[in-house]
Amino acid sequence: MNTRRVLVIEDDPDIGRLVTLQLAELGFEHRLVADGVQGLAEAEGGRWDLLILDLMLPRLDGLQICKRLRSRGEAYLPILMLTAKSSELDRVLGLELGADDYLVKPFSMLELAARVKAILRRQEHFEAAAAPAAALIEAGELRIDLDRHEVQVGGKPVDLTAKEFELLVHFARAPGRVFTRAQLLDQVWGYTHSGYEHTVNSHINRLRNKIERDPAQPSHIQTVWGVGYRFAAQP
């Protein structure tokens, strides 16, 4: 991981300095930006392996930045959100908009380092898993193009967020296997989100609305009552 590039968008100079010092100790290249608008421009214009994003920023807050980046449909950029707000609503909203993990201030640099390395390991695992596998997954009318990061149903393109696409691919790679909500949180979002199973539910509901002919009676992502979900193996 010693060649990783990390963008930090944080307006508190003390926290920004400590975070960048920790990143330097980990051997990462890094850039610190203190403004939301400038930070978004840096995130969109550069090649970054991780974004450490403060929630409260001047001119453009972290939630808006996260939403903008996740709506691009380009290469996936992992996001670690920093927030002084500890309410469940703020944390869940950040996750719903596509943050991969979050830290509530104040936090220790050891915890920051652990979260950063965990996110990058998950991203490496996902990229490695995608590399040798088939670039195209088809199930009935559903077509998933991994190289182009595109999904079609009946020949018509379907617009998915980055996390929805990752979740769908995770299912489609293991047809017939039942995943609990806790397993999906661990394998798609990361172990640190334990207790937020409703995040899985909401993403699956949105996926069904986009890829199922009848979301009320899904043919692809099926509920296994009392256990979790599975991707139905197609005949």
C-alpha positions as protocol buffer text, in pm:
chain_id: "A"
residue {
  index: 1
  type: MET
  ca { x: 0 y: 0 z: 0 }
}
residue {
  index: 2
  type: ASN
  ca { x: 303 y: 232 z: 18 }
}
residue {
  index: 3
  type: THR
  ca { x: 228 y: 394 z: -319 }
}
residue {
  index: 4
  type: ARG
  ca { x: -127 y: 494 z: -231 }
}
residue {
  index: 5
  type: ARG
  ca { x: -240 y: 855 z: -284 }
}
residue {
  index: 6
  type: VAL
  ca { x: -481 y: 1006 z: -31 }
}
residue {
  index: 7
  type: LEU
  ca { x: -675 y: 1331 z: -58 }
}
residue {
  index: 8
  type: VAL
  ca { x: -775 y: 1494 z: 272 }
}
residue {
  index: 9
  type: ILE
  ca { x: -1051 y: 1758 z: 275 }
}
residue {
  index: 10
  type: GLU
  ca { x: -1051 y: 1903 z: 628 }
}
residue {
  index: 11
  type: ASP
  ca { x: -1082 y: 2268 z: 733 }
}
residue {
  index: 12
  type: ASP
  ca { x: -954 y: 2226 z: 1091 }
}
residue {
  index: 13
  type: PRO
  ca { x: -578 y: 2294 z: 1061 }
}
residue {
  index: 14
  type: ASP
  ca { x: -485 y: 2091 z: 1370 }
}
residue {
  index: 15
  type: ILE
  ca { x: -680 y: 1782 z: 1261 }
}
residue {
  index: 16
  type: GLY
  ca { x: -555 y: 1821 z: 905 }
}
residue {
  index: 17
  type: ARG
  ca { x: -194 y: 1834 z: 1025 }
}
residue {
  index: 18
  type: LEU
  ca { x: -232 y: 1525 z: 1246 }
}
residue {
  index: 19
  type: VAL
  ca { x: -406 y: 1327 z: 972 }
}
residue {
  index: 20
  type: THR
  ca { x: -141 y: 1409 z: 712 }
}
residue {
  index: 21
  type: LEU
  ca { x: 138 y: 1324 z: 958 }
}
residue {
  index: 22
  type: GLN
  ca { x: -24 y: 985 z: 1012 }
}
residue {
  index: 23
  type: LEU
  ca { x: -56 y: 929 z: 638 }
}
residue {
  index: 24
  type: ALA
  ca { x: 312 y: 1017 z: 596 }
}
residue {
  index: 25
  type: GLU
  ca { x: 402 y: 760 z: 863 }
}
residue {
  index: 26
  type: LEU
  ca { x: 205 y: 501 z: 665 }
}
residue {
  index: 27
  type: GLY
  ca { x: 408 y: 588 z: 358 }
}
residue {
  index: 28
  type: PHE
  ca { x: 120 y: 739 z: 159 }
}
residue {
  index: 29
  type: GLU
  ca { x: 136 y: 1037 z: -71 }
}
residue {
  index: 30
  type: HIS
  ca { x: -120 y: 1295 z: 39 }
}
residue {
  index: 31
  type: ARG
  ca { x: -269 y: 1637 z: -25 }
}
residue {
  index: 32
  type: LEU
  ca { x: -462 y: 1851 z: 225 }
}
residue {
  index: 33
  type: VAL
  ca { x: -740 y: 2087 z: 112 }
}
residue {
  index: 34
  type: ALA
  ca { x: -941 y: 2303 z: 353 }
}
residue {
  index: 35
  type: ASP
  ca { x: -1231 y: 2411 z: 129 }
}
residue {
  index: 36
  type: GLY
  ca { x: -1523 y: 2207 z: -2 }
}
residue {
  index: 37
  type: VAL
  ca { x: -1537 y: 2350 z: -354 }
}
residue {
  index: 38
  type: GLN
  ca { x: -1161 y: 2321 z: -405 }
}
residue {
  index: 39
  type: GLY
  ca { x: -1165 y: 1974 z: -250 }
}
residue {
  index: 40
  type: LEU
  ca { x: -1431 y: 1850 z: -493 }
}
residue {
  index: 41
  type: ALA
  ca { x: -1228 y: 1985 z: -785 }
}
residue {
  index: 42
  type: GLU
  ca { x: -920 y: 1802 z: -658 }
}
residue {
  index: 43
  type: ALA
  ca { x: -1116 y: 1479 z: -608 }
}
residue {
  index: 44
  type: GLU
  ca { x: -1263 y: 1494 z: -959 }
}
residue {
  index: 45
  type: GLY
  ca { x: -944 y: 1602 z: -1132 }
}
residue {
  index: 46
  type: GLY
  ca { x: -681 y: 1377 z: -977 }
}
residue {
  index: 47
  type: ARG
  ca { x: -604 y: 1008 z: -934 }
}
residue {
  index: 48
  type: TRP
  ca { x: -667 y: 920 z: -572 }
}
residue {
  index: 49
  type: ASP
  ca { x: -689 y: 588 z: -389 }
}
residue {
  index: 50
  type: LEU
  ca { x: -875 y: 725 z: -86 }
}
residue {
  index: 51
  type: LEU
  ca { x: -1061 y: 1039 z: 16 }
}
residue {
  index: 52
  type: ILE
  ca { x: -1068 y: 1143 z: 384 }
}
residue {
  index: 53
  type: LEU
  ca { x: -1360 y: 1384 z: 393 }
}
residue {
  index: 54
  type: ASP
  ca { x: -1477 y: 1613 z: 672 }
}
residue {
  index: 55
  type: LEU
  ca { x: -1854 y: 1653 z: 706 }
}
residue {
  index: 56
  type: MET
  ca { x: -1862 y: 2025 z: 790 }
}
residue {
  index: 57
  type: LEU
  ca { x: -1672 y: 2230 z: 533 }
}
residue {
  index: 58
  type: PRO
  ca { x: -1688 y: 2589 z: 403 }
}
residue {
  index: 59
  type: ARG
  ca { x: -1883 y: 2649 z: 78 }
}
residue {
  index: 60
  type: LEU
  ca { x: -1963 y: 2280 z: 12 }
}
residue {
  index: 61
  type: ASP
  ca { x: -2017 y: 2022 z: 286 }
}
residue {
  index: 62
  type: GLY
  ca { x: -1895 y: 1665 z: 291 }
}
residue {
  index: 63
  type: LEU
  ca { x: -2235 y: 1509 z: 220 }
}
residue {
  index: 64
  type: GLN
  ca { x: -2273 y: 1712 z: -99 }
}
residue {
  index: 65
  type: ILE
  ca { x: -1921 y: 1619 z: -207 }
}
residue {
  index: 66
  type: CYS
  ca { x: -1989 y: 1252 z: -139 }
}
residue {
  index: 67
  type: LYS
  ca { x: -2314 y: 1266 z: -337 }
}
residue {
  index: 68
  type: ARG
  ca { x: -2147 y: 1439 z: -632 }
}
residue {
  index: 69
  type: LEU
  ca { x: -1862 y: 1187 z: -647 }
}
residue {
  index: 70
  type: ARG
  ca { x: -2093 y: 886 z: -625 }
}
residue {
  index: 71
  type: SER
  ca { x: -2313 y: 1020 z: -905 }
}
residue {
  index: 72
  type: ARG
  ca { x: -2025 y: 1032 z: -1154 }
}
residue {
  index: 73
  type: GLY
  ca { x: -2028 y: 661 z: -1237 }
}
residue {
  index: 74
  type: GLU
  ca { x: -1651 y: 661 z: -1293 }
}
residue {
  index: 75
  type: ALA
  ca { x: -1371 y: 473 z: -1113 }
}
residue {
  index: 76
  type: TYR
  ca { x: -1470 y: 403 z: -753 }
}
residue {
  index: 77
  type: LEU
  ca { x: -1305 y: 630 z: -494 }
}
residue {
  index: 78
  type: PRO
  ca { x: -1329 y: 498 z: -135 }
}
residue {
  index: 79
  type: ILE
  ca { x: -1439 y: 764 z: 115 }
}
residue {
  index: 80
  type: LEU
  ca { x: -1367 y: 783 z: 489 }
}
residue {
  index: 81
  type: MET
  ca { x: -1589 y: 1052 z: 640 }
}
residue {
  index: 82
  type: LEU
  ca { x: -1488 y: 1256 z: 943 }
}
residue {
  index: 83
  type: THR
  ca { x: -1766 y: 1410 z: 1150 }
}
residue {
  index: 84
  type: ALA
  ca { x: -1806 y: 1600 z: 1475 }
}
residue {
  index: 85
  type: LYS
  ca { x: -2170 y: 1486 z: 1479 }
}
residue {
  index: 86
  type: SER
  ca { x: -2231 y: 1155 z: 1653 }
}
residue {
  index: 87
  type: SER
  ca { x: -2602 y: 1111 z: 1589 }
}
residue {
  index: 88
  type: GLU
  ca { x: -2714 y: 792 z: 1416 }
}
residue {
  index: 89
  type: LEU
  ca { x: -2895 y: 997 z: 1150 }
}
residue {
  index: 90
  type: ASP
  ca { x: -2576 y: 1174 z: 1040 }
}
residue {
  index: 91
  type: ARG
  ca { x: -2380 y: 849 z: 1023 }
}
residue {
  index: 92
  type: VAL
  ca { x: -2650 y: 664 z: 832 }
}
residue {
  index: 93
  type: LEU
  ca { x: -2695 y: 955 z: 589 }
}
residue {
  index: 94
  type: GLY
  ca { x: -2323 y: 950 z: 513 }
}
residue {
  index: 95
  type: LEU
  ca { x: -2334 y: 576 z: 447 }
}
residue {
  index: 96
  type: GLU
  ca { x: -2648 y: 605 z: 234 }
}
residue {
  index: 97
  type: LEU
  ca { x: -2477 y: 863 z: 15 }
}
residue {
  index: 98
  type: GLY
  ca { x: -2185 y: 629 z: -42 }
}
residue {
  index: 99
  type: ALA
  ca { x: -1923 y: 679 z: 231 }
}
residue {
  index: 100
  type: ASP
  ca { x: -1732 y: 358 z: 298 }
}
residue {
  index: 101
  type: ASP
  ca { x: -1663 y: 432 z: 664 }
}
residue {
  index: 102
  type: TYR
  ca { x: -1672 y: 716 z: 915 }
}
residue {
  index: 103
  type: LEU
  ca { x: -1490 y: 841 z: 1224 }
}
residue {
  index: 104
  type: VAL
  ca { x: -1649 y: 1060 z: 1490 }
}
residue {
  index: 105
  type: LYS
  ca { x: -1426 y: 1334 z: 1630 }
}
residue {
  index: 106
  type: PRO
  ca { x: -1226 y: 1319 z: 1846 }
}
residue {
  index: 107
  type: PHE
  ca { x: -1054 y: 1003 z: 1727 }
}
residue {
  index: 108
  type: SER
  ca { x: -710 y: 852 z: 1778 }
}
residue {
  index: 109
  type: MET
  ca { x: -452 y: 838 z: 1501 }
}
residue {
  index: 110
  type: LEU
  ca { x: -418 y: 464 z: 1559 }
}
residue {
  index: 111
  type: GLU
  ca { x: -789 y: 421 z: 1487 }
}
residue {
  index: 112
  type: LEU
  ca { x: -757 y: 640 z: 1177 }
}
residue {
  index: 113
  type: ALA
  ca { x: -468 y: 427 z: 1052 }
}
residue {
  index: 114
  type: ALA
  ca { x: -664 y: 106 z: 1113 }
}
residue {
  index: 115
  type: ARG
  ca { x: -971 y: 237 z: 925 }
}
residue {
  index: 116
  type: VAL
  ca { x: -761 y: 363 z: 633 }
}
residue {
  index: 117
  type: LYS
  ca { x: -578 y: 31 z: 595 }
}
residue {
  index: 118
  type: ALA
  ca { x: -904 y: -165 z: 625 }
}
residue {
  index: 119
  type: ILE
  ca { x: -1072 y: 40 z: 350 }
}
residue {
  index: 120
  type: LEU
  ca { x: -775 y: 1 z: 117 }
}
residue {
  index: 121
  type: ARG
  ca { x: -757 y: -374 z: 184 }
}
residue {
  index: 122
  type: ARG
  ca { x: -1125 y: -410 z: 95 }
}
residue {
  index: 123
  type: GLN
  ca { x: -1074 y: -210 z: -222 }
}
residue {
  index: 124
  type: GLU
  ca { x: -773 y: -420 z: -319 }
}
residue {
  index: 125
  type: HIS
  ca { x: -970 y: -737 z: -252 }
}
residue {
  index: 126
  type: PHE
  ca { x: -1260 y: -618 z: -468 }
}
residue {
  index: 127
  type: GLU
  ca { x: -1028 y: -518 z: -753 }
}
residue {
  index: 128
  type: ALA
  ca { x: -835 y: -846 z: -732 }
}
residue {
  index: 129
  type: ALA
  ca { x: -1158 y: -1046 z: -729 }
}
residue {
  index: 130
  type: ALA
  ca { x: -1284 y: -862 z: -1036 }
}
residue {
  index: 131
  type: ALA
  ca { x: -962 y: -894 z: -1236 }
}
residue {
  index: 132
  type: PRO
  ca { x: -950 y: -1267 z: -1318 }
}
residue {
  index: 133
  type: ALA
  ca { x: -1324 y: -1319 z: -1334 }
}
residue {
  index: 134
  type: ALA
  ca { x: -1547 y: -1296 z: -1636 }
}
residue {
  index: 135
  type: ALA
  ca { x: -1594 y: -938 z: -1753 }
}
residue {
  index: 136
  type: LEU
  ca { x: -1960 y: -1007 z: -1825 }
}
residue {
  index: 137
  type: ILE
  ca { x: -2225 y: -1159 z: -1599 }
}
residue {
  index: 138
  type: GLU
  ca { x: -2566 y: -1246 z: -1744 }
}
residue {
  index: 139
  type: ALA
  ca { x: -2874 y: -1370 z: -1561 }
}
residue {
  index: 140
  type: GLY
  ca { x: -3192 y: -1376 z: -1764 }
}
residue {
  index: 141
  type: GLU
  ca { x: -3252 y: -1023 z: -1892 }
}
residue {
  index: 142
  type: LEU
  ca { x: -2990 y: -884 z: -1653 }
}
residue {
  index: 143
  type: ARG
  ca { x: -2649 y: -806 z: -1802 }
}
residue {
  index: 144
  type: ILE
  ca { x: -2357 y: -678 z: -1589 }
}
residue {
  index: 145
  type: ASP
  ca { x: -2050 y: -546 z: -1774 }
}
residue {
  index: 146
  type: LEU
  ca { x: -1767 y: -528 z: -1519 }
}
residue {
  index: 147
  type: ASP
  ca { x: -1516 y: -358 z: -1749 }
}
residue {
  index: 148
  type: ARG
  ca { x: -1752 y: -79 z: -1845 }
}
residue {
  index: 149
  type: HIS
  ca { x: -1922 y: -63 z: -1505 }
}
residue {
  index: 150
  type: GLU
  ca { x: -2259 y: -87 z: -1680 }
}
residue {
  index: 151
  type: VAL
  ca { x: -2583 y: -274 z: -1613 }
}
residue {
  index: 152
  type: GLN
  ca { x: -2866 y: -346 z: -1857 }
}
residue {
  index: 153
  type: VAL
  ca { x: -3207 y: -504 z: -1814 }
}
residue {
  index: 154
  type: GLY
  ca { x: -3371 y: -623 z: -2135 }
}
residue {
  index: 155
  type: GLY
  ca { x: -3115 y: -426 z: -2336 }
}
residue {
  index: 156
  type: LYS
  ca { x: -3194 y: -99 z: -2159 }
}
residue {
  index: 157
  type: PRO
  ca { x: -2924 y: 70 z: -1944 }
}
residue {
  index: 158
  type: VAL
  ca { x: -2981 y: 93 z: -1570 }
}
residue {
  index: 159
  type: ASP
  ca { x: -2825 y: 376 z: -1369 }
}
residue {
  index: 160
  type: LEU
  ca { x: -2671 y: 241 z: -1045 }
}
residue {
  index: 161
  type: THR
  ca { x: -2466 y: 417 z: -781 }
}
residue {
  index: 162
  type: ALA
  ca { x: -2116 y: 281 z: -718 }
}
residue {
  index: 163
  type: LYS
  ca { x: -2224 y: 103 z: -400 }
}
residue {
  index: 164
  type: GLU
  ca { x: -2535 y: -43 z: -566 }
}
residue {
  index: 165
  type: PHE
  ca { x: -2315 y: -176 z: -847 }
}
residue {
  index: 166
  type: GLU
  ca { x: -2068 y: -326 z: -598 }
}
residue {
  index: 167
  type: LEU
  ca { x: -2351 y: -492 z: -406 }
}
residue {
  index: 168
  type: LEU
  ca { x: -2507 y: -634 z: -723 }
}
residue {
  index: 169
  type: VAL
  ca { x: -2173 y: -775 z: -842 }
}
residue {
  index: 170
  type: HIS
  ca { x: -2115 y: -929 z: -499 }
}
residue {
  index: 171
  type: PHE
  ca { x: -2448 y: -1109 z: -527 }
}
residue {
  index: 172
  type: ALA
  ca { x: -2408 y: -1208 z: -891 }
}
residue {
  index: 173
  type: ARG
  ca { x: -2067 y: -1367 z: -833 }
}
residue {
  index: 174
  type: ALA
  ca { x: -2224 y: -1618 z: -592 }
}
residue {
  index: 175
  type: PRO
  ca { x: -2565 y: -1717 z: -734 }
}
residue {
  index: 176
  type: GLY
  ca { x: -2771 y: -1921 z: -493 }
}
residue {
  index: 177
  type: ARG
  ca { x: -2559 y: -1835 z: -189 }
}
residue {
  index: 178
  type: VAL
  ca { x: -2749 y: -1683 z: 103 }
}
residue {
  index: 179
  type: PHE
  ca { x: -2590 y: -1375 z: 263 }
}
residue {
  index: 180
  type: THR
  ca { x: -2699 y: -1240 z: 599 }
}
residue {
  index: 181
  type: ARG
  ca { x: -2723 y: -864 z: 640 }
}
residue {
  index: 182
  type: ALA
  ca { x: -2421 y: -874 z: 872 }
}
residue {
  index: 183
  type: GLN
  ca { x: -2218 y: -1059 z: 607 }
}
residue {
  index: 184
  type: LEU
  ca { x: -2310 y: -803 z: 342 }
}
residue {
  index: 185
  type: LEU
  ca { x: -2216 y: -519 z: 575 }
}
residue {
  index: 186
  type: ASP
  ca { x: -1881 y: -684 z: 639 }
}
residue {
  index: 187
  type: GLN
  ca { x: -1804 y: -779 z: 280 }
}
residue {
  index: 188
  type: VAL
  ca { x: -1943 y: -477 z: 92 }
}
residue {
  index: 189
  type: TRP
  ca { x: -1939 y: -190 z: 343 }
}
residue {
  index: 190
  type: GLY
  ca { x: -1686 y: -312 z: 599 }
}
residue {
  index: 191
  type: TYR
  ca { x: -1698 y: -462 z: 948 }
}
residue {
  index: 192
  type: THR
  ca { x: -1717 y: -124 z: 1120 }
}
residue {
  index: 193
  type: HIS
  ca { x: -2082 y: -75 z: 1022 }
}
residue {
  index: 194
  type: SER
  ca { x: -2217 y: -353 z: 1243 }
}
residue {
  index: 195
  type: GLY
  ca { x: -2561 y: -256 z: 1368 }
}
residue {
  index: 196
  type: TYR
  ca { x: -2667 y: -73 z: 1052 }
}
residue {
  index: 197
  type: GLU
  ca { x: -2848 y: -356 z: 876 }
}
residue {
  index: 198
  type: HIS
  ca { x: -3112 y: -113 z: 750 }
}
residue {
  index: 199
  type: THR
  ca { x: -2843 y: 28 z: 519 }
}
residue {
  index: 200
  type: VAL
  ca { x: -2840 y: -311 z: 343 }
}
residue {
  index: 201
  type: ASN
  ca { x: -3220 y: -316 z: 329 }
}
residue {
  index: 202
  type: SER
  ca { x: -3245 y: 27 z: 169 }
}
residue {
  index: 203
  type: HIS
  ca { x: -2978 y: -50 z: -93 }
}
residue {
  index: 204
  type: ILE
  ca { x: -3146 y: -379 z: -184 }
}
residue {
  index: 205
  type: ASN
  ca { x: -3484 y: -208 z: -213 }
}
residue {
  index: 206
  type: ARG
  ca { x: -3334 y: 49 z: -451 }
}
residue {
  index: 207
  type: LEU
  ca { x: -3159 y: -225 z: -650 }
}
residue {
  index: 208
  type: ARG
  ca { x: -3485 y: -416 z: -688 }
}
residue {
  index: 209
  type: ASN
  ca { x: -3665 y: -104 z: -807 }
}
residue {
  index: 210
  type: LYS
  ca { x: -3400 y: -63 z: -1077 }
}
residue {
  index: 211
  type: ILE
  ca { x: -3334 y: -419 z: -1200 }
}
residue {
  index: 212
  type: GLU
  ca { x: -3650 y: -619 z: -1125 }
}
residue {
  index: 213
  type: ARG
  ca { x: -3949 y: -635 z: -1356 }
}
residue {
  index: 214
  type: ASP
  ca { x: -4168 y: -662 z: -1045 }
}
residue {
  index: 215
  type: PRO
  ca { x: -3985 y: -540 z: -732 }
}
residue {
  index: 216
  type: ALA
  ca { x: -4263 y: -686 z: -515 }
}
residue {
  index: 217
  type: GLN
  ca { x: -4183 y: -1033 z: -653 }
}
residue {
  index: 218
  type: PRO
  ca { x: -3811 y: -1016 z: -735 }
}
residue {
  index: 219
  type: SER
  ca { x: -3660 y: -1277 z: -963 }
}
residue {
  index: 220
  type: HIS
  ca { x: -3296 y: -1183 z: -902 }
}
residue {
  index: 221
  type: ILE
  ca { x: -3238 y: -1062 z: -544 }
}
residue {
  index: 222
  type: GLN
  ca { x: -3463 y: -1277 z: -329 }
}
residue {
  index: 223
  type: THR
  ca { x: -3536 y: -1261 z: 43 }
}
residue {
  index: 224
  type: VAL
  ca { x: -3467 y: -1573 z: 248 }
}
residue {
  index: 225
  type: TRP
  ca { x: -3694 y: -1506 z: 542 }
}
residue {
  index: 226
  type: GLY
  ca { x: -3523 y: -1507 z: 879 }
}
residue {
  index: 227
  type: VAL
  ca { x: -3177 y: -1531 z: 718 }
}
residue {
  index: 228
  type: GLY
  ca { x: -3096 y: -1271 z: 455 }
}
residue {
  index: 229
  type: TYR
  ca { x: -3079 y: -1247 z: 75 }
}
residue {
  index: 230
  type: ARG
  ca { x: -2958 y: -1447 z: -223 }
}
residue {
  index: 231
  type: PHE
  ca { x: -2911 y: -1394 z: -593 }
}
residue {
  index: 232
  type: ALA
  ca { x: -3130 y: -1647 z: -769 }
}
residue {
  index: 233
  type: ALA
  ca { x: -2943 y: -1888 z: -994 }
}
residue {
  index: 234
  type: GLN
  ca { x: -3090 y: -1863 z: -1344 }
}
residue {
  index: 235
  type: PRO
  ca { x: -3183 y: -2178 z: -1537 }
}
